[in-house]
């Protein structure tokens, strides 16, 4: 899921640049904001996966004892 959000953030960034070069700053802002949200969601997915992996590792360590 992280990869999907990163791709969405990159595409939104490119779209924002396109609108900015064309002088349409309102649409550039909206695209950039959506890209920022997508990046935050990708970071959230990354942290969620890391916490899940850490919990599984901790559970495995407890079971070994």
CHARMM internal coordinates of N, CA and C (Angstrom, degrees):
IC EDIT
DIST 1 N 1 CA 1.4488
DIST 1 CA 1 C 1.5279
ANGL 1 N 1 CA 1 C 110.25
DIST 1 C 2 N 1.3257
ANGL 1 CA 1 C 2 N 114.95
DIHE 1 N 1 CA 1 C 2 N -31.13
DIST 2 N 2 CA 1.4661
ANGL 1 C 2 N 2 CA 119.14
DIHE 1 CA 1 C 2 N 2 CA -179.59
DIST 2 CA 2 C 1.5196
ANGL 2 N 2 CA 2 C 111.31
DIHE 1 C 2 N 2 CA 2 C -59.68
DIST 2 C 3 N 1.3169
ANGL 2 CA 2 C 3 N 116.38
DIHE 2 N 2 CA 2 C 3 N -40.76
DIST 3 N 3 CA 1.4625
ANGL 2 C 3 N 3 CA 120.84
DIHE 2 CA 2 C 3 N 3 CA -178.21
DIST 3 CA 3 C 1.5236
ANGL 3 N 3 CA 3 C 111.32
DIHE 2 C 3 N 3 CA 3 C -64.65
DIST 3 C 4 N 1.3193
ANGL 3 CA 3 C 4 N 116.54
DIHE 3 N 3 CA 3 C 4 N -38.53
DIST 4 N 4 CA 1.4682
ANGL 3 C 4 N 4 CA 120.44
DIHE 3 CA 3 C 4 N 4 CA 179.35
DIST 4 CA 4 C 1.5256
ANGL 4 N 4 CA 4 C 110.37
DIHE 3 C 4 N 4 CA 4 C -61.20
DIST 4 C 5 N 1.3226
ANGL 4 CA 4 C 5 N 116.34
DIHE 4 N 4 CA 4 C 5 N -44.58
DIST 5 N 5 CA 1.4724
ANGL 4 C 5 N 5 CA 119.71
DIHE 4 CA 4 C 5 N 5 CA -179.06
DIST 5 CA 5 C 1.5235
ANGL 5 N 5 CA 5 C 111.29
DIHE 4 C 5 N 5 CA 5 C -68.47
DIST 5 C 6 N 1.3407
ANGL 5 CA 5 C 6 N 117.15
DIHE 5 N 5 CA 5 C 6 N -35.67
DIST 6 N 6 CA 1.4588
ANGL 5 C 6 N 6 CA 119.32
DIHE 5 CA 5 C 6 N 6 CA 177.42
DIST 6 CA 6 C 1.5271
ANGL 6 N 6 CA 6 C 111.70
DIHE 5 C 6 N 6 CA 6 C -66.06
DIST 6 C 7 N 1.3202
ANGL 6 CA 6 C 7 N 116.41
DIHE 6 N 6 CA 6 C 7 N -39.57
DIST 7 N 7 CA 1.4654
ANGL 6 C 7 N 7 CA 119.81
DIHE 6 CA 6 C 7 N 7 CA 177.06
DIST 7 CA 7 C 1.5189
ANGL 7 N 7 CA 7 C 110.27
DIHE 6 C 7 N 7 CA 7 C -65.26
DIST 7 C 8 N 1.3276
ANGL 7 CA 7 C 8 N 116.99
DIHE 7 N 7 CA 7 C 8 N -41.87
DIST 8 N 8 CA 1.4653
ANGL 7 C 8 N 8 CA 120.68
DIHE 7 CA 7 C 8 N 8 CA 178.24
DIST 8 CA 8 C 1.5263
ANGL 8 N 8 CA 8 C 110.99
DIHE 7 C 8 N 8 CA 8 C -62.18
DIST 8 C 9 N 1.3211
ANGL 8 CA 8 C 9 N 116.81
DIHE 8 N 8 CA 8 C 9 N -39.10
DIST 9 N 9 CA 1.4654
ANGL 8 C 9 N 9 CA 120.72
DIHE 8 CA 8 C 9 N 9 CA 178.83
DIST 9 CA 9 C 1.5264
ANGL 9 N 9 CA 9 C 110.52
DIHE 8 C 9 N 9 CA 9 C -65.97
DIST 9 C 10 N 1.3201
ANGL 9 CA 9 C 10 N 116.70
DIHE 9 N 9 CA 9 C 10 N -42.10
DIST 10 N 10 CA 1.4647
ANGL 9 C 10 N 10 CA 120.17
DIHE 9 CA 9 C 10 N 10 CA -180.00
DIST 10 CA 10 C 1.5234
ANGL 10 N 10 CA 10 C 111.35
DIHE 9 C 10 N 10 CA 10 C -65.94
DIST 10 C 11 N 1.3132
ANGL 10 CA 10 C 11 N 116.48
DIHE 10 N 10 CA 10 C 11 N -43.63
DIST 11 N 11 CA 1.4695
ANGL 10 C 11 N 11 CA 119.96
DIHE 10 CA 10 C 11 N 11 CA 178.95
DIST 11 CA 11 C 1.5238
ANGL 11 N 11 CA 11 C 110.32
DIHE 10 C 11 N 11 CA 11 C -63.37
DIST 11 C 12 N 1.3168
ANGL 11 CA 11 C 12 N 116.95
DIHE 11 N 11 CA 11 C 12 N -42.14
DIST 12 N 12 CA 1.4620
ANGL 11 C 12 N 12 CA 120.15
DIHE 11 CA 11 C 12 N 12 CA 178.32
DIST 12 CA 12 C 1.5285
ANGL 12 N 12 CA 12 C 111.04
DIHE 11 C 12 N 12 CA 12 C -63.35
DIST 12 C 13 N 1.3120
ANGL 12 CA 12 C 13 N 116.92
DIHE 12 N 12 CA 12 C 13 N -36.67
DIST 13 N 13 CA 1.4586
ANGL 12 C 13 N 13 CA 120.35
DIHE 12 CA 12 C 13 N 13 CA 177.22
DIST 13 CA 13 C 1.5175
ANGL 13 N 13 CA 13 C 112.30
DIHE 12 C 13 N 13 CA 13 C -64.40
DIST 13 C 14 N 1.3202
ANGL 13 CA 13 C 14 N 116.21
DIHE 13 N 13 CA 13 C 14 N -41.85
DIST 14 N 14 CA 1.4700
ANGL 13 C 14 N 14 CA 120.49
DIHE 13 CA 13 C 14 N 14 CA 178.11
DIST 14 CA 14 C 1.5240
ANGL 14 N 14 CA 14 C 110.19
DIHE 13 C 14 N 14 CA 14 C -65.50
DIST 14 C 15 N 1.3139
ANGL 14 CA 14 C 15 N 116.51
DIHE 14 N 14 CA 14 C 15 N -42.27
DIST 15 N 15 CA 1.4714
ANGL 14 C 15 N 15 CA 120.49
DIHE 14 CA 14 C 15 N 15 CA 178.45
DIST 15 CA 15 C 1.5256
ANGL 15 N 15 CA 15 C 110.06
DIHE 14 C 15 N 15 CA 15 C -63.27
DIST 15 C 16 N 1.3191
ANGL 15 CA 15 C 16 N 117.33
DIHE 15 N 15 CA 15 C 16 N -40.39
DIST 16 N 16 CA 1.4606
ANGL 15 C 16 N 16 CA 120.68
DIHE 15 CA 15 C 16 N 16 CA 178.48
DIST 16 CA 16 C 1.5295
ANGL 16 N 16 CA 16 C 110.90
DIHE 15 C 16 N 16 CA 16 C -63.01
DIST 16 C 17 N 1.3231
ANGL 16 CA 16 C 17 N 116.67
DIHE 16 N 16 CA 16 C 17 N -41.64
DIST 17 N 17 CA 1.4669
ANGL 16 C 17 N 17 CA 119.80
DIHE 16 CA 16 C 17 N 17 CA 176.98
DIST 17 CA 17 C 1.5240
ANGL 17 N 17 CA 17 C 111.54
DIHE 16 C 17 N 17 CA 17 C -63.01
DIST 17 C 18 N 1.3127
ANGL 17 CA 17 C 18 N 116.27
DIHE 17 N 17 CA 17 C 18 N -41.38
DIST 18 N 18 CA 1.4695
ANGL 17 C 18 N 18 CA 120.56
DIHE 17 CA 17 C 18 N 18 CA 178.62
DIST 18 CA 18 C 1.5304
ANGL 18 N 18 CA 18 C 110.30
DIHE 17 C 18 N 18 CA 18 C -59.30
DIST 18 C 19 N 1.3333
ANGL 18 CA 18 C 19 N 115.66
DIHE 18 N 18 CA 18 C 19 N -49.23
DIST 19 N 19 CA 1.4668
ANGL 18 C 19 N 19 CA 118.97
DIHE 18 CA 18 C 19 N 19 CA -179.69
DIST 19 CA 19 C 1.5269
ANGL 19 N 19 CA 19 C 111.62
DIHE 18 C 19 N 19 CA 19 C -64.59
DIST 19 C 20 N 1.3203
ANGL 19 CA 19 C 20 N 117.25
DIHE 19 N 19 CA 19 C 20 N -37.21
DIST 20 N 20 CA 1.4637
ANGL 19 C 20 N 20 CA 120.13
DIHE 19 CA 19 C 20 N 20 CA 179.90
DIST 20 CA 20 C 1.5311
ANGL 20 N 20 CA 20 C 110.86
DIHE 19 C 20 N 20 CA 20 C -65.22
DIST 20 C 21 N 1.3256
ANGL 20 CA 20 C 21 N 117.38
DIHE 20 N 20 CA 20 C 21 N -42.03
DIST 21 N 21 CA 1.4667
ANGL 20 C 21 N 21 CA 119.96
DIHE 20 CA 20 C 21 N 21 CA 178.38
DIST 21 CA 21 C 1.5187
ANGL 21 N 21 CA 21 C 111.96
DIHE 20 C 21 N 21 CA 21 C -67.05
DIST 21 C 22 N 1.3210
ANGL 21 CA 21 C 22 N 116.48
DIHE 21 N 21 CA 21 C 22 N -29.51
DIST 22 N 22 CA 1.4597
ANGL 21 C 22 N 22 CA 120.44
DIHE 21 CA 21 C 22 N 22 CA 178.34
DIST 22 CA 22 C 1.5243
ANGL 22 N 22 CA 22 C 112.15
DIHE 21 C 22 N 22 CA 22 C -81.48
DIST 22 C 23 N 1.3260
ANGL 22 CA 22 C 23 N 117.30
DIHE 22 N 22 CA 22 C 23 N -7.40
DIST 23 N 23 CA 1.4543
ANGL 22 C 23 N 23 CA 121.62
DIHE 22 CA 22 C 23 N 23 CA 177.72
DIST 23 CA 23 C 1.5170
ANGL 23 N 23 CA 23 C 114.10
DIHE 22 C 23 N 23 CA 23 C 87.64
DIST 23 C 24 N 1.3154
ANGL 23 CA 23 C 24 N 117.63
DIHE 23 N 23 CA 23 C 24 N 8.50
DIST 24 N 24 CA 1.4617
ANGL 23 C 24 N 24 CA 121.58
DIHE 23 CA 23 C 24 N 24 CA 179.47
DIST 24 CA 24 C 1.5380
ANGL 24 N 24 CA 24 C 107.89
DIHE 23 C 24 N 24 CA 24 C -96.05
DIST 24 C 25 N 1.3219
ANGL 24 CA 24 C 25 N 115.72
DIHE 24 N 24 CA 24 C 25 N 82.68
DIST 25 N 25 CA 1.4572
ANGL 24 C 25 N 25 CA 120.86
DIHE 24 CA 24 C 25 N 25 CA -170.78
DIST 25 CA 25 C 1.5223
ANGL 25 N 25 CA 25 C 113.35
DIHE 24 C 25 N 25 CA 25 C -74.45
DIST 25 C 26 N 1.3135
ANGL 25 CA 25 C 26 N 117.49
DIHE 25 N 25 CA 25 C 26 N -26.63
DIST 26 N 26 CA 1.4675
ANGL 25 C 26 N 26 CA 119.08
DIHE 25 CA 25 C 26 N 26 CA 178.05
DIST 26 CA 26 C 1.5279
ANGL 26 N 26 CA 26 C 110.50
DIHE 25 C 26 N 26 CA 26 C -65.60
DIST 26 C 27 N 1.3274
ANGL 26 CA 26 C 27 N 116.33
DIHE 26 N 26 CA 26 C 27 N -47.35
DIST 27 N 27 CA 1.4603
ANGL 26 C 27 N 27 CA 119.41
DIHE 26 CA 26 C 27 N 27 CA 178.37
DIST 27 CA 27 C 1.5262
ANGL 27 N 27 CA 27 C 111.25
DIHE 26 C 27 N 27 CA 27 C -68.79
DIST 27 C 28 N 1.3188
ANGL 27 CA 27 C 28 N 117.30
DIHE 27 N 27 CA 27 C 28 N -32.41
DIST 28 N 28 CA 1.4662
ANGL 27 C 28 N 28 CA 120.55
DIHE 27 CA 27 C 28 N 28 CA 177.21
DIST 28 CA 28 C 1.5253
ANGL 28 N 28 CA 28 C 110.11
DIHE 27 C 28 N 28 CA 28 C -63.77
DIST 28 C 29 N 1.3266
ANGL 28 CA 28 C 29 N 116.49
DIHE 28 N 28 CA 28 C 29 N -40.52
DIST 29 N 29 CA 1.4597
ANGL 28 C 29 N 29 CA 120.21
DIHE 28 CA 28 C 29 N 29 CA 178.59
DIST 29 CA 29 C 1.5246
ANGL 29 N 29 CA 29 C 111.27
DIHE 28 C 29 N 29 CA 29 C -64.36
DIST 29 C 30 N 1.3219
ANGL 29 CA 29 C 30 N 116.21
DIHE 29 N 29 CA 29 C 30 N -44.47
DIST 30 N 30 CA 1.4656
ANGL 29 C 30 N 30 CA 120.16
DIHE 29 CA 29 C 30 N 30 CA -179.72
DIST 30 CA 30 C 1.5274
ANGL 30 N 30 CA 30 C 110.18
DIHE 29 C 30 N 30 CA 30 C -62.53
DIST 30 C 31 N 1.3216
ANGL 30 CA 30 C 31 N 117.40
DIHE 30 N 30 CA 30 C 31 N -44.83
DIST 31 N 31 CA 1.4647
ANGL 30 C 31 N 31 CA 120.71
DIHE 30 CA 30 C 31 N 31 CA 179.56
DIST 31 CA 31 C 1.5308
ANGL 31 N 31 CA 31 C 110.71
DIHE 30 C 31 N 31 CA 31 C -63.76
DIST 31 C 32 N 1.3233
ANGL 31 CA 31 C 32 N 116.69
DIHE 31 N 31 CA 31 C 32 N -41.17
DIST 32 N 32 CA 1.4661
ANGL 31 C 32 N 32 CA 119.89
DIHE 31 CA 31 C 32 N 32 CA 179.08
DIST 32 CA 32 C 1.5342
ANGL 32 N 32 CA 32 C 110.92
DIHE 31 C 32 N 32 CA 32 C -66.04
DIST 32 C 33 N 1.3162
ANGL 32 CA 32 C 33 N 116.96
DIHE 32 N 32 CA 32 C 33 N -39.02
DIST 33 N 33 CA 1.4675
ANGL 32 C 33 N 33 CA 120.60
DIHE 32 CA 32 C 33 N 33 CA 178.26
DIST 33 CA 33 C 1.5253
ANGL 33 N 33 CA 33 C 110.50
DIHE 32 C 33 N 33 CA 33 C -64.42
DIST 33 C 34 N 1.3253
ANGL 33 CA 33 C 34 N 117.00
DIHE 33 N 33 CA 33 C 34 N -42.77
DIST 34 N 34 CA 1.4599
ANGL 33 C 34 N 34 CA 120.19
DIHE 33 CA 33 C 34 N 34 CA 177.19
DIST 34 CA 34 C 1.5271
ANGL 34 N 34 CA 34 C 111.08
DIHE 33 C 34 N 34 CA 34 C -63.85
DIST 34 C 35 N 1.3206
ANGL 34 CA 34 C 35 N 116.80
DIHE 34 N 34 CA 34 C 35 N -37.52
DIST 35 N 35 CA 1.4566
ANGL 34 C 35 N 35 CA 120.34
DIHE 34 CA 34 C 35 N 35 CA 176.09
DIST 35 CA 35 C 1.5211
ANGL 35 N 35 CA 35 C 111.96
DIHE 34 C 35 N 35 CA 35 C -63.80
DIST 35 C 36 N 1.3261
ANGL 35 CA 35 C 36 N 116.06
DIHE 35 N 35 CA 35 C 36 N -39.66
DIST 36 N 36 CA 1.4618
ANGL 35 C 36 N 36 CA 120.13
DIHE 35 CA 35 C 36 N 36 CA 176.89
DIST 36 CA 36 C 1.5197
ANGL 36 N 36 CA 36 C 112.23
DIHE 35 C 36 N 36 CA 36 C -63.69
DIST 36 C 37 N 1.3142
ANGL 36 CA 36 C 37 N 116.11
DIHE 36 N 36 CA 36 C 37 N -41.79
DIST 37 N 37 CA 1.4680
ANGL 36 C 37 N 37 CA 120.42
DIHE 36 CA 36 C 37 N 37 CA 177.80
DIST 37 CA 37 C 1.5233
ANGL 37 N 37 CA 37 C 110.24
DIHE 36 C 37 N 37 CA 37 C -64.00
DIST 37 C 38 N 1.3289
ANGL 37 CA 37 C 38 N 116.58
DIHE 37 N 37 CA 37 C 38 N -42.82
DIST 38 N 38 CA 1.4651
ANGL 37 C 38 N 38 CA 119.91
DIHE 37 CA 37 C 38 N 38 CA 178.73
DIST 38 CA 38 C 1.5246
ANGL 38 N 38 CA 38 C 111.09
DIHE 37 C 38 N 38 CA 38 C -62.63
DIST 38 C 39 N 1.3392
ANGL 38 CA 38 C 39 N 117.06
DIHE 38 N 38 CA 38 C 39 N -39.12
DIST 39 N 39 CA 1.4578
ANGL 38 C 39 N 39 CA 119.70
DIHE 38 CA 38 C 39 N 39 CA 178.74
DIST 39 CA 39 C 1.5291
ANGL 39 N 39 CA 39 C 110.48
DIHE 38 C 39 N 39 CA 39 C -65.34
DIST 39 C 40 N 1.3250
ANGL 39 CA 39 C 40 N 117.56
DIHE 39 N 39 CA 39 C 40 N -41.91
DIST 40 N 40 CA 1.4628
ANGL 39 C 40 N 40 CA 121.09
DIHE 39 CA 39 C 40 N 40 CA 178.59
DIST 40 CA 40 C 1.5310
ANGL 40 N 40 CA 40 C 110.19
DIHE 39 C 40 N 40 CA 40 C -62.35
DIST 40 C 41 N 1.3282
ANGL 40 CA 40 C 41 N 116.75
DIHE 40 N 40 CA 40 C 41 N -40.24
DIST 41 N 41 CA 1.4626
ANGL 40 C 41 N 41 CA 119.76
DIHE 40 CA 40 C 41 N 41 CA 178.22
DIST 41 CA 41 C 1.5300
ANGL 41 N 41 CA 41 C 111.62
DIHE 40 C 41 N 41 CA 41 C -66.34
DIST 41 C 42 N 1.3270
ANGL 41 CA 41 C 42 N 117.28
DIHE 41 N 41 CA 41 C 42 N -34.80
DIST 42 N 42 CA 1.4701
ANGL 41 C 42 N 42 CA 119.24
DIHE 41 CA 41 C 42 N 42 CA 176.80
DIST 42 CA 42 C 1.5226
ANGL 42 N 42 CA 42 C 110.51
DIHE 41 C 42 N 42 CA 42 C -67.30
DIST 42 C 43 N 1.3198
ANGL 42 CA 42 C 43 N 116.88
DIHE 42 N 42 CA 42 C 43 N -38.73
DIST 43 N 43 CA 1.4602
ANGL 42 C 43 N 43 CA 120.98
DIHE 42 CA 42 C 43 N 43 CA 177.83
DIST 43 CA 43 C 1.5269
ANGL 43 N 43 CA 43 C 110.04
DIHE 42 C 43 N 43 CA 43 C -65.59
DIST 43 C 44 N 1.3307
ANGL 43 CA 43 C 44 N 116.28
DIHE 43 N 43 CA 43 C 44 N -39.73
DIST 44 N 44 CA 1.4614
ANGL 43 C 44 N 44 CA 121.48
DIHE 43 CA 43 C 44 N 44 CA 177.86
DIST 44 CA 44 C 1.5261
ANGL 44 N 44 CA 44 C 110.49
DIHE 43 C 44 N 44 CA 44 C -62.54
DIST 44 C 45 N 1.3224
ANGL 44 CA 44 C 45 N 117.25
DIHE 44 N 44 CA 44 C 45 N -43.38
DIST 45 N 45 CA 1.4659
ANGL 44 C 45 N 45 CA 120.98
DIHE 44 CA 44 C 45 N 45 CA 179.04
DIST 45 CA 45 C 1.5289
ANGL 45 N 45 CA 45 C 110.66
DIHE 44 C 45 N 45 CA 45 C -63.48
DIST 45 C 46 N 1.3416
ANGL 45 CA 45 C 46 N 116.09
DIHE 45 N 45 CA 45 C 46 N -38.15
DIST 46 N 46 CA 1.4617
ANGL 45 C 46 N 46 CA 120.40
DIHE 45 CA 45 C 46 N 46 CA 178.59
DIST 46 CA 46 C 1.5298
ANGL 46 N 46 CA 46 C 110.56
DIHE 45 C 46 N 46 CA 46 C -64.37
DIST 46 C 47 N 1.3186
ANGL 46 CA 46 C 47 N 117.37
DIHE 46 N 46 CA 46 C 47 N -45.28
DIST 47 N 47 CA 1.4630
ANGL 46 C 47 N 47 CA 120.32
DIHE 46 CA 46 C 47 N 47 CA 179.68
DIST 47 CA 47 C 1.5233
ANGL 47 N 47 CA 47 C 111.61
DIHE 46 C 47 N 47 CA 47 C -66.59
DIST 47 C 48 N 1.3250
ANGL 47 CA 47 C 48 N 116.37
DIHE 47 N 47 CA 47 C 48 N -38.18
DIST 48 N 48 CA 1.4567
ANGL 47 C 48 N 48 CA 120.33
DIHE 47 CA 47 C 48 N 48 CA 178.95
DIST 48 CA 48 C 1.5286
ANGL 48 N 48 CA 48 C 110.63
DIHE 47 C 48 N 48 CA 48 C -61.79
DIST 48 C 49 N 1.3250
ANGL 48 CA 48 C 49 N 117.08
DIHE 48 N 48 CA 48 C 49 N -42.72
DIST 49 N 49 CA 1.4643
ANGL 48 C 49 N 49 CA 121.32
DIHE 48 CA 48 C 49 N 49 CA 178.67
DIST 49 CA 49 C 1.5238
ANGL 49 N 49 CA 49 C 110.75
DIHE 48 C 49 N 49 CA 49 C -66.50
DIST 49 C 50 N 1.3339
ANGL 49 CA 49 C 50 N 117.04
DIHE 49 N 49 CA 49 C 50 N -39.83
DIST 50 N 50 CA 1.4638
ANGL 49 C 50 N 50 CA 120.54
DIHE 49 CA 49 C 50 N 50 CA 179.72
DIST 50 CA 50 C 1.5282
ANGL 50 N 50 CA 50 C 110.42
DIHE 49 C 50 N 50 CA 50 C -64.27
DIST 50 C 51 N 1.3192
ANGL 50 CA 50 C 51 N 117.52
DIHE 50 N 50 CA 50 C 51 N -42.93
DIST 51 N 51 CA 1.4572
ANGL 50 C 51 N 51 CA 120.48
DIHE 50 CA 50 C 51 N 51 CA 178.86
DIST 51 CA 51 C 1.5261
ANGL 51 N 51 CA 51 C 111.29
DIHE 50 C 51 N 51 CA 51 C -64.83
DIST 51 C 52 N 1.3190
ANGL 51 CA 51 C 52 N 116.58
DIHE 51 N 51 CA 51 C 52 N -38.66
DIST 52 N 52 CA 1.4590
ANGL 51 C 52 N 52 CA 120.43
DIHE 51 CA 51 C 52 N 52 CA 177.84
DIST 52 CA 52 C 1.5260
ANGL 52 N 52 CA 52 C 110.26
DIHE 51 C 52 N 52 CA 52 C -63.83
DIST 52 C 53 N 1.3312
ANGL 52 CA 52 C 53 N 117.20
DIHE 52 N 52 CA 52 C 53 N -43.95
DIST 53 N 53 CA 1.4646
ANGL 52 C 53 N 53 CA 121.04
DIHE 52 CA 52 C 53 N 53 CA 178.83
DIST 53 CA 53 C 1.5247
ANGL 53 N 53 CA 53 C 111.03
DIHE 52 C 53 N 53 CA 53 C -63.90
DIST 53 C 54 N 1.3383
ANGL 53 CA 53 C 54 N 116.76
DIHE 53 N 53 CA 53 C 54 N -40.75
DIST 54 N 54 CA 1.4642
ANGL 53 C 54 N 54 CA 120.11
DIHE 53 CA 53 C 54 N 54 CA 178.87
DIST 54 CA 54 C 1.5247
ANGL 54 N 54 CA 54 C 111.32
DIHE 53 C 54 N 54 CA 54 C -64.54
DIST 54 C 55 N 1.3346
ANGL 54 CA 54 C 55 N 117.26
DIHE 54 N 54 CA 54 C 55 N -40.28
DIST 55 N 55 CA 1.4589
ANGL 54 C 55 N 55 CA 120.33
DIHE 54 CA 54 C 55 N 55 CA 178.10
DIST 55 CA 55 C 1.5187
ANGL 55 N 55 CA 55 C 111.41
DIHE 54 C 55 N 55 CA 55 C -64.54
DIST 55 C 56 N 1.3346
ANGL 55 CA 55 C 56 N 116.93
DIHE 55 N 55 CA 55 C 56 N -41.18
DIST 56 N 56 CA 1.4583
ANGL 55 C 56 N 56 CA 119.93
DIHE 55 CA 55 C 56 N 56 CA 178.79
DIST 56 CA 56 C 1.5267
ANGL 56 N 56 CA 56 C 110.80
DIHE 55 C 56 N 56 CA 56 C -64.77
DIST 56 C 57 N 1.3242
ANGL 56 CA 56 C 57 N 116.61
DIHE 56 N 56 CA 56 C 57 N -39.20
DIST 57 N 57 CA 1.4655
ANGL 56 C 57 N 57 CA 120.64
DIHE 56 CA 56 C 57 N 57 CA 178.85
DIST 57 CA 57 C 1.5224
ANGL 57 N 57 CA 57 C 110.34
DIHE 56 C 57 N 57 CA 57 C -66.10
DIST 57 C 58 N 1.3239
ANGL 57 CA 57 C 58 N 116.56
DIHE 57 N 57 CA 57 C 58 N -41.48
DIST 58 N 58 CA 1.4583
ANGL 57 C 58 N 58 CA 120.69
DIHE 57 CA 57 C 58 N 58 CA 179.49
DIST 58 CA 58 C 1.5281
ANGL 58 N 58 CA 58 C 110.95
DIHE 57 C 58 N 58 CA 58 C -65.34
DIST 58 C 59 N 1.3083
ANGL 58 CA 58 C 59 N 116.43
DIHE 58 N 58 CA 58 C 59 N -40.03
DIST 59 N 59 CA 1.4674
ANGL 58 C 59 N 59 CA 120.87
DIHE 58 CA 58 C 59 N 59 CA 178.53
DIST 59 CA 59 C 1.5215
ANGL 59 N 59 CA 59 C 110.28
DIHE 58 C 59 N 59 CA 59 C -64.95
DIST 59 C 60 N 1.3318
ANGL 59 CA 59 C 60 N 116.85
DIHE 59 N 59 CA 59 C 60 N -39.36
DIST 60 N 60 CA 1.4533
ANGL 59 C 60 N 60 CA 119.92
DIHE 59 CA 59 C 60 N 60 CA 178.71
DIST 60 CA 60 C 1.5326
ANGL 60 N 60 CA 60 C 110.68
DIHE 59 C 60 N 60 CA 60 C -65.62
DIST 60 C 61 N 1.3255
ANGL 60 CA 60 C 61 N 117.29
DIHE 60 N 60 CA 60 C 61 N -37.61
DIST 61 N 61 CA 1.4657
ANGL 60 C 61 N 61 CA 120.95
DIHE 60 CA 60 C 61 N 61 CA 178.37
DIST 61 CA 61 C 1.5243
ANGL 61 N 61 CA 61 C 111.11
DIHE 60 C 61 N 61 CA 61 C -65.87
DIST 61 C 62 N 1.3094
ANGL 61 CA 61 C 62 N 116.81
DIHE 61 N 61 CA 61 C 62 N -38.13
DIST 62 N 62 CA 1.4764
ANGL 61 C 62 N 62 CA 120.47
DIHE 61 CA 61 C 62 N 62 CA 179.81
DIST 62 CA 62 C 1.5222
ANGL 62 N 62 CA 62 C 109.39
DIHE 61 C 62 N 62 CA 62 C -68.33
DIST 62 C 63 N 1.3315
ANGL 62 CA 62 C 63 N 116.99
DIHE 62 N 62 CA 62 C 63 N -40.40
DIST 63 N 63 CA 1.4731
ANGL 62 C 63 N 63 CA 120.38
DIHE 62 CA 62 C 63 N 63 CA -179.59
DIST 63 CA 63 C 1.5158
ANGL 63 N 63 CA 63 C 112.02
DIHE 62 C 63 N 63 CA 63 C -65.58
DIST 63 C 64 N 1.3348
ANGL 63 CA 63 C 64 N 118.03
DIHE 63 N 63 CA 63 C 64 N -29.64
DIST 64 N 64 CA 1.4618
ANGL 63 C 64 N 64 CA 121.73
DIHE 63 CA 63 C 64 N 64 CA -179.65
DIST 64 CA 64 C 1.5283
ANGL 64 N 64 CA 64 C 112.23
DIHE 63 C 64 N 64 CA 64 C -71.32
DIST 64 C 65 N 1.3325
ANGL 64 CA 64 C 65 N 116.98
DIHE 64 N 64 CA 64 C 65 N -24.90
DIST 65 N 65 CA 1.4647
ANGL 64 C 65 N 65 CA 120.09
DIHE 64 CA 64 C 65 N 65 CA -176.88
DIST 65 CA 65 C 1.4745
ANGL 65 N 65 CA 65 C 112.32
DIHE 64 C 65 N 65 CA 65 C -75.71
END
COOR INIT
IC SEED 1 N 1 CA 1 C
IC BUILD
